[in-house]
Every structure is written in structure tokens, then in C-alpha cells.
Amino acid sequence: MKVNKNKPLAMLQFDNEQVSVHSVDTKYQGFFKMNEYTLQHKLFSGQQSQTFTREVFERGDAVVVMPYDVKQDKVLLIEQFRAGAIRGEDSPWLLEFIAGMFDDNESPIEVAIREAKEEANISISADNLQPIMEYLSSPGGMSERIHLYLAHFDSEQVSDGEVYGLIEENEDILLHLVSRTKALELLAQGKITNAATIIGLQWLAMNYQSLLLKG
């Protein structure tokens, strides 16, 4: 297949209107769900693709909160066990930011406020939250969308080494209050491997000076 290079295609010109979903078959339903999609979509040549199938892990969307004290230039990291990291050679206890999935009819802001209280005993309001971005975790096989927020907070609310989390959700969460530079050192050393935390810290590295000026 060859596209006429004399007429370059515009960037991101397609949307959901160019996709035909013929069927969705649930292959597994537990705490999460696995669906098999049978579909077609428009090709860059202008033709239609063949009908094909793709399995999609329907994990649900999530909110990630990066607590940052502008005045003290400190961030809050949490440490907890993650079953998905067992297969690797590194420890399955990961350094992360506060995060959680949506309950029924919750907004991203409501999730952020709830999770900050549950996981770190931090009280934040909608006024403390600054949206950073939304992104897809792994769209080749998972539908999860992440809502990433910066949370302005007073680090004096937190005592380093405290443990929180909901027992009924098997949460065991250790708090680490560190300087921004220390967090970036941990990132550079490869000790932070959680994607949302990496993205959040990289954003902070690029934007902290403007935050300090505003603060």
C-alpha cells in the first residue's frame, strides 16, 4: 500500500467516526474485565481495514495526585506493594504518588480528594488541585485513562514514616516526605519505576520554577 506523498495527510484527522465496532465479547469478568473487540477502521490510504479482533483490558480510569509543598519545595511519595511488579527482578514495593480508581458517579476532583485522605491522611480541597494532564496508560491493550493532578499542600500535615491505607482494600502505605531534588535523584537512579510518578516528576522538573514564583 502506498500513499501519495505529494498530498501529505493532516495530523490527527481521524476520530471515533472512522471506527466501526462490530461486536464486544467479554472474555473475563472479575475485579477487572477483559473484552474482545471485533472492529474495522479507516486507513490512511482512504480504504477500510480488514475486520480484526483486539483484546482490551478494561481496568477503569484512575486519578493520580502529586502532593507538592511549594514553600518547602518538598513532595510526598508513598511506598506500597504492587502485585504487577512481582515478575521483575526489582522489589515489588514501589515509590509512587497518591492514586485511586473512580467510584460510581465520582468526578476526578472528588477521587483526588478522597484518595489523598485515605492514602496519606491529607486534607485537600478543589482549590488546592491543579490539573497537569490526562493520558492513556497503555492504549495498545488497555483502556485506562489517567487524570494527573498537582496538589498544593502543607508538608507540616505529614510525618515522614507514617503508615496509612484501607485495611479492607489490603492497603499498607508508607509515607516518604522528600525534597524535590531528592525525588529527582531517586528518579535518575532508577528507583522510581511507576509511570505516573515518572511523568509527574518530569513535569515538576520542567515547571517548578514557575510554581515557586506563583507561590
Sine and cosine of phi, psi and omega as CSV:
sin_phi,cos_phi,sin_psi,cos_psi,sin_omega,cos_omega
0.00,0.00,0.75,-0.66,-0.03,-1.00
-0.75,-0.66,0.77,-0.64,0.04,-1.00
-0.99,-0.12,0.63,-0.77,0.00,-1.00
-0.90,0.44,0.94,-0.35,-0.05,-1.00
-0.96,0.29,-0.22,0.98,0.04,-1.00
-0.97,0.26,-0.24,0.97,0.01,-1.00
-0.80,-0.60,0.98,0.21,-0.05,-1.00
-0.88,0.48,0.61,-0.79,0.01,-1.00
-0.98,0.20,0.58,-0.82,0.05,-1.00
-0.93,0.36,0.51,-0.86,0.02,-1.00
-0.94,0.33,0.69,-0.72,0.11,-0.99
0.79,0.61,0.76,0.65,-0.02,-1.00
-1.00,0.02,-0.24,0.97,-0.03,-1.00
-1.00,-0.06,0.42,-0.91,0.11,-0.99
-0.58,-0.82,-0.29,-0.96,-0.06,-1.00
-0.87,0.49,-0.36,0.93,-0.01,-1.00
-0.92,0.40,-0.34,0.94,-0.02,-1.00
-1.00,-0.09,0.20,0.98,0.02,-1.00
-0.87,-0.49,0.73,-0.68,0.08,-1.00
-0.90,-0.43,0.92,-0.38,0.05,-1.00
-1.00,-0.09,0.92,-0.40,-0.06,-1.00
-0.99,0.12,-0.57,0.82,0.02,-1.00
-0.32,-0.95,0.39,-0.92,0.10,-0.99
-0.75,-0.66,0.89,-0.46,-0.07,-1.00
-0.91,-0.42,0.88,-0.47,0.01,-1.00
-0.97,0.23,0.89,-0.45,-0.02,-1.00
-1.00,-0.03,-0.46,0.89,0.01,-1.00
-0.49,-0.87,0.67,-0.75,0.06,-1.00
-0.70,-0.72,0.94,-0.34,0.08,-1.00
-0.66,-0.75,-0.69,-0.72,0.12,-0.99
-0.87,0.48,-0.59,0.81,0.15,-0.99
-0.92,-0.39,0.01,-1.00,-0.05,-1.00
-0.68,-0.73,0.58,-0.81,0.10,-1.00
-0.87,-0.49,0.87,-0.49,0.02,-1.00
-0.94,-0.35,0.57,-0.82,0.14,-0.99
-0.96,-0.29,0.88,-0.48,0.00,-1.00
-0.99,-0.12,0.72,-0.70,0.19,-0.98
-0.95,-0.30,0.85,-0.52,-0.18,-0.98
-0.46,-0.89,0.17,-0.99,0.16,-0.99
-0.67,-0.74,0.37,-0.93,0.10,-0.99
-0.51,-0.86,0.32,-0.95,0.02,-1.00
-0.93,0.36,0.61,-0.79,0.04,-1.00
-0.99,-0.13,0.32,-0.95,0.02,-1.00
-0.90,0.43,-0.31,0.95,0.06,-1.00
-0.97,0.24,-0.21,0.98,-0.08,-1.00
0.99,-0.14,-0.22,0.98,0.04,-1.00
-1.00,0.09,0.01,-1.00,0.04,-1.00
-0.98,-0.20,0.57,-0.82,0.08,-1.00
-0.94,0.33,0.23,-0.97,0.20,-0.98
-0.93,0.37,0.35,-0.94,0.14,-0.99
-0.95,0.30,0.77,-0.64,-0.01,-1.00
-0.59,-0.81,0.16,-0.99,-0.01,-1.00
-0.89,-0.46,0.51,-0.86,0.10,-0.99
-0.62,-0.78,0.73,-0.68,0.11,-0.99
-1.00,0.06,0.72,-0.69,-0.02,-1.00
-0.81,-0.58,0.81,-0.59,0.08,-1.00
-0.98,0.19,0.93,-0.37,-0.04,-1.00
-1.00,-0.04,0.99,0.13,-0.09,-1.00
-0.99,0.14,-0.39,0.92,-0.15,-0.99
1.00,-0.05,0.34,-0.94,-0.02,-1.00
-1.00,0.10,0.27,-0.96,-0.05,-1.00
-0.58,-0.81,0.31,-0.95,0.05,-1.00
-0.88,-0.48,0.69,-0.73,0.07,-1.00
-0.87,-0.49,0.71,-0.70,-0.05,-1.00
-0.86,-0.51,0.84,-0.55,0.06,-1.00
-0.98,-0.22,0.99,-0.17,0.01,-1.00
-0.97,0.26,0.82,-0.57,-0.04,-1.00
-0.69,-0.72,0.83,-0.56,0.08,-1.00
-1.00,-0.08,0.96,-0.28,-0.08,-1.00
-0.90,0.43,-0.68,0.73,-0.07,-1.00
-0.91,0.42,-0.65,0.76,-0.02,-1.00
-1.00,-0.04,-0.14,0.99,-0.02,-1.00
0.82,0.57,0.76,0.65,-0.03,-1.00
-0.80,-0.60,0.50,-0.86,0.09,-1.00
-0.86,-0.52,0.39,-0.92,0.05,-1.00
-0.96,-0.30,0.86,-0.51,0.13,-0.99
-0.96,-0.28,0.54,-0.84,0.10,-0.99
-0.89,-0.45,0.48,-0.88,0.00,-1.00
-0.85,-0.53,0.78,-0.62,0.04,-1.00
-0.42,-0.91,0.31,-0.95,0.00,-1.00
-0.97,0.26,0.66,-0.75,0.04,-1.00
-0.75,-0.66,0.89,-0.46,-0.05,-1.00
-0.88,0.47,-0.53,0.85,-0.02,-1.00
-0.93,0.38,-0.17,0.99,-0.01,-1.00
-0.98,-0.19,0.06,1.00,-0.06,-1.00
-0.89,0.45,-0.60,0.80,-0.11,-0.99
-0.91,0.41,-0.39,0.92,-0.02,-1.00
-0.98,0.19,0.14,-0.99,0.01,-1.00
-0.99,0.11,-0.33,0.95,0.01,-1.00
-0.99,0.15,0.13,-0.99,0.01,-1.00
-0.91,0.41,0.63,-0.77,0.08,-1.00
-0.99,0.14,0.11,0.99,0.17,-0.99
-1.00,-0.04,0.89,-0.45,-0.15,-0.99
-0.93,-0.36,0.50,-0.86,0.16,-0.99
-1.00,0.00,0.81,-0.58,-0.12,-0.99
-0.62,-0.79,0.03,-1.00,0.26,-0.97
-0.99,-0.17,0.25,-0.97,0.07,-1.00
-0.85,0.53,0.68,-0.74,-0.02,-1.00
-0.40,-0.92,0.40,-0.92,0.06,-1.00
-0.16,-0.99,0.31,-0.95,0.00,-1.00
-1.00,-0.02,0.24,-0.97,-0.02,-1.00
-0.98,0.21,0.69,-0.73,0.29,-0.96
-1.00,0.05,0.11,-0.99,-0.04,-1.00
-0.85,0.53,0.75,-0.66,0.13,-0.99
0.88,0.47,0.40,0.92,0.06,-1.00
-1.00,0.01,0.57,-0.82,0.15,-0.99
-1.00,0.02,0.31,-0.95,0.06,-1.00
-0.83,0.55,-0.64,0.77,0.02,-1.00
-0.89,0.47,-0.68,0.73,0.01,-1.00
-0.90,0.44,-0.62,0.78,0.05,-1.00
-0.90,0.44,-0.70,0.72,-0.02,-1.00
-0.86,0.50,-0.72,0.70,-0.01,-1.00
-0.90,0.43,-0.70,0.71,-0.01,-1.00
-0.90,0.43,-0.73,0.69,-0.06,-1.00
-0.93,0.37,-0.58,0.82,0.04,-1.00
-0.88,0.48,-0.61,0.79,0.02,-1.00
-0.96,0.29,-0.70,0.72,-0.06,-1.00
-0.93,0.37,-0.66,0.75,-0.15,-0.99
-1.00,-0.04,-0.40,0.92,-0.07,-1.00
-0.65,-0.76,0.06,1.00,-0.01,-1.00
0.84,0.54,0.57,0.82,0.05,-1.00
-0.98,-0.18,0.75,-0.66,0.07,-1.00
-0.99,-0.14,0.92,-0.40,0.04,-1.00
-0.81,-0.58,0.36,-0.93,0.05,-1.00
-0.88,-0.47,0.13,-0.99,0.02,-1.00
-0.87,0.50,-0.54,0.84,-0.01,-1.00
-0.92,0.38,-0.37,0.93,-0.01,-1.00
-0.99,0.12,-0.19,0.98,-0.15,-0.99
-0.98,-0.17,0.74,-0.67,0.03,-1.00
-0.85,-0.52,0.90,-0.44,0.01,-1.00
-0.91,0.42,0.72,-0.70,0.04,-1.00
-0.98,-0.17,-0.82,0.58,0.00,-1.00
-0.16,-0.99,0.23,-0.97,0.24,-0.97
-0.88,-0.47,0.63,-0.77,0.03,-1.00
-0.49,-0.87,0.35,-0.94,0.03,-1.00
-1.00,-0.05,0.77,-0.64,-0.10,-1.00
-0.91,0.42,-0.78,0.62,-0.05,-1.00
-0.39,-0.92,0.96,0.27,-0.19,-0.98
-0.93,0.37,-0.12,0.99,0.10,-1.00
-0.93,0.37,-0.36,0.93,-0.02,-1.00
-0.43,-0.90,0.11,0.99,-0.03,-1.00
-0.63,-0.78,0.62,-0.78,-0.09,-1.00
-1.00,-0.06,-0.03,1.00,-0.09,-1.00
-0.86,0.52,0.73,-0.68,0.12,-0.99
-0.91,-0.42,0.76,-0.66,-0.01,-1.00
-0.98,-0.20,0.74,-0.67,0.12,-0.99
-0.96,-0.26,0.94,-0.35,-0.09,-1.00
-0.98,-0.21,0.79,-0.62,-0.03,-1.00
-0.81,-0.58,0.54,-0.84,0.27,-0.96
-1.00,-0.04,0.74,-0.67,0.06,-1.00
-0.91,-0.41,0.90,-0.43,0.09,-1.00
-0.97,0.23,0.83,-0.55,-0.05,-1.00
-0.58,-0.81,0.27,-0.96,0.05,-1.00
-1.00,-0.06,0.92,-0.38,-0.08,-1.00
-0.91,0.41,-0.23,0.97,0.06,-1.00
-0.95,0.32,-0.20,0.98,0.12,-0.99
-0.93,0.37,-0.33,0.94,-0.22,-0.98
-0.91,-0.42,0.67,-0.75,0.15,-0.99
-0.94,-0.34,0.85,-0.53,0.00,-1.00
-0.84,0.55,0.75,-0.66,0.05,-1.00
0.99,-0.11,-0.06,1.00,0.06,-1.00
-0.94,0.33,0.41,-0.91,-0.03,-1.00
-0.84,-0.54,0.76,-0.65,0.01,-1.00
-0.71,-0.70,-0.18,-0.98,-0.02,-1.00
0.88,-0.47,0.38,-0.93,-0.01,-1.00
-1.00,0.01,0.84,-0.55,0.00,-1.00
-0.87,0.49,-0.64,0.77,-0.05,-1.00
-0.92,0.40,-0.30,0.95,0.07,-1.00
-0.96,-0.27,0.22,0.97,0.02,-1.00
0.83,0.55,0.61,0.79,0.03,-1.00
-1.00,-0.03,0.71,-0.71,0.05,-1.00
-0.63,-0.78,1.00,-0.09,-0.27,-0.96
-0.88,-0.48,0.86,-0.52,-0.01,-1.00
-0.98,-0.19,0.75,-0.66,-0.04,-1.00
-1.00,-0.04,0.66,-0.75,0.07,-1.00
-0.76,-0.65,0.94,-0.35,0.07,-1.00
-1.00,-0.08,0.90,-0.44,-0.10,-0.99
-0.73,-0.69,0.34,-0.94,0.09,-1.00
-0.93,0.36,0.36,-0.93,0.06,-1.00
-0.86,0.51,-0.66,0.75,-0.02,-1.00
-0.91,0.42,-0.61,0.80,0.04,-1.00
-0.91,0.42,-0.67,0.75,0.02,-1.00
-0.88,0.48,-0.65,0.76,0.00,-1.00
-0.95,0.32,-0.51,0.86,0.11,-0.99
-0.90,0.43,-0.70,0.71,0.04,-1.00
-0.87,0.50,-0.63,0.78,0.04,-1.00
-0.90,0.44,-0.72,0.69,-0.02,-1.00
-0.91,0.42,-0.49,0.87,0.00,-1.00
-0.99,0.14,-0.03,1.00,0.00,-1.00
0.97,0.23,0.32,0.95,-0.01,-1.00
-1.00,-0.01,-0.11,0.99,0.11,-0.99
-0.90,-0.44,0.92,-0.39,-0.11,-0.99
-0.88,-0.48,0.01,1.00,0.05,-1.00
-0.98,0.19,0.80,-0.60,-0.15,-0.99
-0.86,0.50,-0.71,0.71,-0.04,-1.00
-0.90,0.43,-0.59,0.81,0.01,-1.00
-0.94,0.33,-0.64,0.77,0.07,-1.00
-0.86,0.50,-0.75,0.67,-0.02,-1.00
-0.89,0.47,-0.70,0.71,0.00,-1.00
-0.88,0.47,-0.70,0.71,-0.01,-1.00
-0.93,0.37,-0.60,0.80,0.05,-1.00
-0.91,0.42,-0.63,0.78,0.07,-1.00
-0.89,0.46,-0.68,0.73,-0.01,-1.00
-0.90,0.44,-0.64,0.77,0.02,-1.00
-0.87,0.50,-0.56,0.83,-0.02,-1.00
-0.99,0.10,-0.37,0.93,-0.18,-0.98
-0.85,-0.52,-0.05,1.00,-0.13,-0.99
-0.89,0.46,-0.52,0.85,-0.03,-1.00
-0.91,0.42,-0.63,0.78,0.05,-1.00
-0.93,0.36,-0.54,0.84,0.06,-1.00
-0.92,0.39,-0.65,0.76,0.02,-1.00
-0.90,0.44,-0.62,0.79,0.01,-1.00
-0.91,0.41,-0.63,0.77,0.02,-1.00
-0.95,0.33,-0.57,0.82,-0.05,-1.00
-0.95,0.31,0.00,0.00,0.00,0.00
